């Protein structure tokens, strides 16, 4: 489910599809369970996720988190709120958009996600996203350079 949602958004931005990584899914699932069991809200250590990037999401509607792509949508929606300036790319230039940029990061090739309770964790592997100095070549505009958001199927 999460892989399909990620790839639908990535295609809108001239970026190749991610492929499923069992290793990343295992670490993401383990960390989602840690967050849920310990009621924590913090990123895992880089070593825990084998140096992969990480997005976290939390929502009080647990069935929504388990049955839809709402976490992926929440991350992607940072493109408009708070907003990403493609004319001034970068992490510090665009505070609050790090989840969206991780989702779209061009050179990342593998994804694994886990869900536990109200938490979703996704690990982005092969090329860690959000590396300083690499935003311009890795976070691309939509194909049509439009600001309108194409609907992505949140149910799958």
N, C-alpha and C positions, 0 to 999 in steps of 0.2 A: 504494500500500500504506500509506504513512504517513498520507496524508490520511484514508483510511477509518478507521484506528485512532484518530486524533485525534478525528474526528467522533463515533465511537461513545462515547468517554469524555465528550466535550462534551455530548452529548445527555443523559447521565445527570445533568448539572448545570445543566439549564435554559438551555443556551447554544446559539446558532445554529451551524450547520456553517461550517467554514472552506471557502474556495474555493482552488483551485490557482492559484499565481502563477508563471508561467514565469520572470519576472525574479528572484523569490526563489529558485526552484529553481536557476537558473544560478549565483547567488552562493553558495548553499549547496554546490552541487557543486564549484565552484572551491575553496571553503575546505576541504571534506572532502579534496580532492586535496592541498592544501597541508599539512594535518595529516599525511596519510599519507606524502607524499614527504619531509617534514622530521621525521617522528616527533615532532610537537609536541603539547602539550595545553594550549591556551589559547584564549580567545575572540578572534574577529576584531575589528578596529576597527569602530566604528559606521559610519564612512564606507564601509567595504568592503561592508557589507550594507545600504547606503542607509538607515540609521537603524532598520532592523528589529531586533526581538528575536532572540535566538539560543539554541538548546539544542544541546549537544554530548553525544554518547554514544560509548563505546568498549567493545568486548568482544573477548576473545581468540578466540571462536568466529566466525570470519569468515562462514561460510555462514549461521549464525544471523542475523547482522546484515543480510545481503543478502536473505534469503528470508522473514523474519518481521517482526512489529511489536515486537520485543523492546525496541528503543530507546524507543518510545512507552510501552510497559508499564513499563520501568524508571523513566521520568520520572513517570508517573502514580502508581506505587507509593509515591512520597514522601508521598502523602496519609496513609498509615498508618505509614511508616517513613522519616523520623523522625516524621511526623505533622503535620497542619495543623489548627490550632484555629480553626474558623470563628466562634467566639465572641470571638476576639481576633485579627482579621485583620491581616495586614501582613507585610512582608518581614523586618524585624528581629525581629518577634514570633514568627516561624516559621522559624528558620534551617534550611537544608537542604531547603527545599521549592520553591525558585525554578523548577525545571524543570516541576513539576506546575502551579504557578500560571501559568506562561507558556502551557502547553498549554490550560488552561481559561479564559484571560483573555477575558472576554465581548466586549470591544470590538475585539479583534483579528479581522480578517476574512479574511486571506490567508495561505497557507502554501506554502513550497517547501522541499524537502529534497534532500540529496545524500548519497551513500555512496561511500566509497573505502577499500578494505582493511578495517581494523577500526573505522573511524570512520563515524558518522552525524552530519550537521549539518542542523538545521531552522531556517529563518528565518520569523519571525512578523511580518506586515506590516499596514499601514494604521493600526494603533494599537499602539505599542510596549507589550508587557506589562511587568508588575512595576514600575509607576510608584508611587512613594511617595504615600500618601494616597488611593489609588484601589482598594485591595484589596477593601474591603467591597462595593463595587458591581460588581466584576469577577470575583471568585472566589466562586462560588455553591455552596451545599450541593447534595448530590444531591437529586433531585426528591422522594424519599420521606423525606429527612432521616435515612436509615439509614447506619450505618457499614459495612455489609457491601458488599463489592465485587462488582458484577455482572461476570460473565465477558465479556471482550471477545476476539474471535477474533484470536489472536496470529499466525495463519498468513496473514492477508490484510492 
